[in-house]
């Protein structure tokens, strides 16, 4: 086991009330990691020891320096998801079992850690925290609802996930929780400029995000829309090639990954999302909290908050996205109300949500 946290501020002699581990297969810089950091820091404030256990080799440190951070395997990448099974066992033998293990993000990890606990004769409560649709995990061989039978508690972020899992087994202890939005830290665009043609995408440049759909839709619009893509990933080269092929170099702008992406947003017409699936889409909620409407595919989390024509639009296809952009340009409407966009997000305010999540986690002890 290699401990990456050499400058950790936690004193090992501190008497903690409980120990809670976040068990993750891998990590990077993104929405899920931000939520895990926020939740871990909230637990630390309640005199709870928190450890983040990453099973595969860490390419960079994404965990807050105040949080204990461990990696188990030094070989990367893993060839098969089943390779996580011995790593779960190694983690428990090396570091000991905590009071609670929060296995995230995919369901099969819950089953793996349960097997490891049985094989080591250790006991911990298990929480499964899903950050994407259960169907997406199942379709990608990362486990379906059957794996959640091994959890003491399941946390989900969308009504869709809740109903699917509850229908599969009503006895599974499942809670619908919110993701925390730091509303006060976001710039509020109090006036919506109907003449703006500035669209923004913020997030990973990966295949499931389907960013090429946005670029292709813009190439067919009657008005000259500009798109700023804030983020990085393995799809960047192909997206840049597509931009050149469609002669959109002067309209599509790539900034790369940015630690403060909202600093790059100027006079926005909308945030735009084309994902094939999402568990929550943190960036959608941050945009609305900033007073920015959102145009998105009908993915989990987004459909729970977007109302067509009031704080954004939902669409099914590339042609429909083009039609929405043409409609907005032709009519210079709708005149979205930034205050209404933000009001929809007030129940997700970070301090309240973190308090709720913390209490929910501790409720199983």
N, C-alpha and C positions, 0 to 999 in steps of 0.2 A: 504494500500500500504506500502510495506517495502522498504526503500532505502538502498541498500547494500553498496553504495560508501561513507564510512565514512571519507575517507582521500582524497576526491575529491579536485583537485586543481582549479576547475572552481569557480570563484567568481560570486555569483548570481546577483551582482549589475552591472556586465559587460554588456555593451550595444552591443548586438549581432545584426548582420544584419538579420539573419534568424534563425529559429530553425528547425532542421531535426531530426526525430526519426527513429530509426531502430526498427521495430516491429518483434520480433521472438517468436515462440511458446516455444522453449527450446534452450539450448546451452551447448556446451562442448568444448573440445580442439580438433580442427580439421581444415581442409582446409577452410571451409566456414567461420568459426569464425575468422581465421587469416585475410581473405580478408575483412571482416566487420570491424575488428579493424583497418586495414591499411586505409580503406576508411574513417572511422570516424575520424581518426587522421589527414588525409589530409584535411577534411572539417573544422576541428578545427583550422587549420593553416590559414584558410581564414576568421577567426572571425565569424564562424557559430557555434551556440550552437548545440551540438549533445547529444542525449539521446538514450540509448539502453533500450528498454522495453521488458522484458522477461515475457511472460504470465504465464508460469508454474514455480513452485518452482525451485530455483537455487540450485543445489547440490554443485557447486563450482563457483568461480568467474573466468570467462574466458575473461572478458572485461578489457581492459587496464585501469590502475588506473586514468588516466587523463580524462576518459569518464564517464559521469553520467550513472548510472546503476540502474534500478528499476525492481523488480519483483512484479507481481500482485497477483497471487494465492499462497497460502501457502499449498495447498493440492496437493500431487503428488503420483502417476501419474494421469492424467486426464483419465476418462473412455471412452470418446468419443470426436471426433474432434469438435462437435457442442458446447462443453463446453467452447470453446474459444470465443463464441459470447458474453456472458455477461461479460467476462473478458476484451474484447475490449472496451465495453461501460464503464466499471469501470475505465479502464486506462484513457480514455478521460475525464471523470468526475473528477478524482483525480488529474491529471497532466495538463489538458488542451490540446487543439489541437495545434500542431506545424504547420509550413508552409508546410512541406512535411513529409509524412509517407512512409517509405520504408518497405513494407511488404515482408518478406522472411522467408523460402524458397519456400513454396508451394502456388499454385494459390488460393485455397479456403480462405486463410487468407486475400487476397485482397477483396473478397466479404464480409467477416466478418467485416472488418474495415470500409467498405463503409456503411454497415447497421448501425454500431455503430455511424458513423458520422451523418447519417440521423436522427437517433433516438435522438441524443443529440443536433440537430440543429447546428452542428459545421461544419466547412469547412477546409479541408486540401487537398492538392494535394497528389495523391497516386501513388507510384511507386511499381510495382511488380518485384522483382528480383529473377528469377528462377535459381536454382543451380543444377537441375537434369532434365532429359528428361521430357517433358510435359506428355508423355504417361505413364511414371512410376508413376507420381503423380496421373493421372487419374485412372490407374489400382489399386492404393492403396487408392482410395476414398478420395484423398486430393485435388480434383478439377482438371478440365480440362480447355481447352482454353476458354470456356464460362465465367469462372470467371474473365478472364482478360479484359472483356468488361468494368469493373468498374475501371480500372487503367488509369491514365493519361499518363503513360509511362510504358513499359515493357522492362526489361533488360534480355537478354539471353546470354549464353556463347558458344553456338554451332550453326552451320549453320542449323543443323537438326531441332532444336527447332524453329529457325527463320522461316523456310519454312513452318513448320506445323501450327504455329500460324498465319502467314500471309495468308496461304491458307484458314484457318477457317474464318478469318475476315480481309480483307485487310485494314480496317479502324483503326485497333488497332495500336497505336503508339508504334512501337517495334524497339529496337536498339540492334545490336550485339556488345557486349563489351568483352574485354579481362580480364583475371585475372592477377593481378600484380605478377611478379616473381622477387624476390630480387637477381638478377644474381650475383652482386658483393659479396654477403654474402656467396655464395656457393663455395666450393672447386672444382677446375677444374681438372679433371683427363685427363691430356694432352696426355697420352699414353694408348692405349687400349691393354690389355694383352690377346691375343687369347688363351692362355693356362689356363686362370682363369676359375674356375668352381663355382664362388661365385655369387649366385643369391640373390636378396633382395626384400622383400615386406615391404612397409611402409604404415600404415594406420590402420583404425579400423578393429577389428576382429569381423565382423558381417556377417549375412547370405548372404546378397546381394553381399558381396565382394568375396564369392565363393573360399576361400583360400584352401579348401579341394581339389579342382581340381588341384591346383599347386602341393600339396603334393602327390596326387595320380599319377600325371604325372611324377614326379621325381622318384617315386618308380618303374617306368617301363623303365627308361632310361638305356642305356648300359653303360654310364659313371657315375662316382660318383659325382653328383652335390650336392652342399650344399646350403641351403636356410636359410637366417636370416630373421626372422619375427619381425619387429619393430612396436609395437603397442599393444593395448589391446582391450578387448571387450567381449561380452557375449558368443562368440564362442571359446574362448581360451581353455577351458577345453576339449571340444570335439575335437579340433584340436590337442591338446597334446595327447589325447587318440588315435587318428588316427595315429599319429607319432609312438607311441609305438606299435600299432597293426601291422604296416608295417615295424617294425624294422629299423626305420630311426632316432633313437635318436641321433646318432653321425653325422647326416647330416642336421637335422632341428633344428634351434636354436631360442628360444623365448627370447626376451630382455624385453618385456613389453613396456608400453608407455614411450617415451623419449622426453624431451623438445627440444633436438637437435639431431634428428634421423640421420642426415647425418654424424655425428661424428662417427657412428658405421659402416660406409661403408668403406671397405678396398678391393682394387684390384677387383672392380666389373666387372662381365661379363655382367650383365644386371639387370635392375629393372623389376620386373614381376608383372603383373596385371591380375586378372581373374574376374573382376566385371561383374555382370549381367547388370548393368547400371551405368553410371556416367554422371554428368552434364558437367564436365570439366576435372577432375583428375589433381589437382594441382601438385601432387607428380610426375606425368609423365613429366610435363613441367620442374619441378625442376631437375629431373634426366637428361633430355636432356641438360639443361643449365649447368649441371656439366660435360657434355661430356659422359654421360652414356646412352647406347642404352636401349630401352624399348620394352619388349615383352608383348603384351596386347590383350585382347579380343576387338572386334570391337564396342567399346562404344563411345558415344558422346564425343567430345573434343579430344579424342585420335586419332580417324580416320581423324581428321582435320590436324594432325601434323606428324603422323608416315608414313614413306615411307619404304615399305618392302625392307630389305637388305641394306638400306642406313643409317637409324638411329634406326632400330629395326625391329620387326615383328608383324603382326596381325594374330590372329588365331581364329578358331570357336569352337574347341572342345578339350577335354583332350588329345585324341590321336594325334591331330595336334600339340599340345604343346610338347608332348613327341618327335614327329618327328623333330620339330625345334631344340630341345635341342640335340638330337642325331646327327643331321646334323652339328650343330655348333661344337660339340665335335669331330666328325669324320674328318671334313675338316679343323678344326682350323681356320675357316673363318665364316663370313666375317670379314675382318679387318676394323671394324667400325672407322670412322674418328671422333674423339671427337670434332674437330672444326666445322665440319658440323652439329653435334648434337646441339652444342651451337648456331650456326648461325640461326638455325630454330626458336630459342626462342628470338632472339634480339628484335623483335617487341613487346614482352611482358615485356620489362624492366620496373621495378616497378615505377620509377618516371614519365615516360611518360604515362603509363597506368592509374595511379592514377589521373593525371592531366586530362586525357580524361574522366574518369568516373565522376570526380567532375564536370566538365563542362557539361556533359550530364545530371547529376542530377539537376543542377541549371538551365538548359535550360527550364524547365517547369514552372518556376516562371515568 
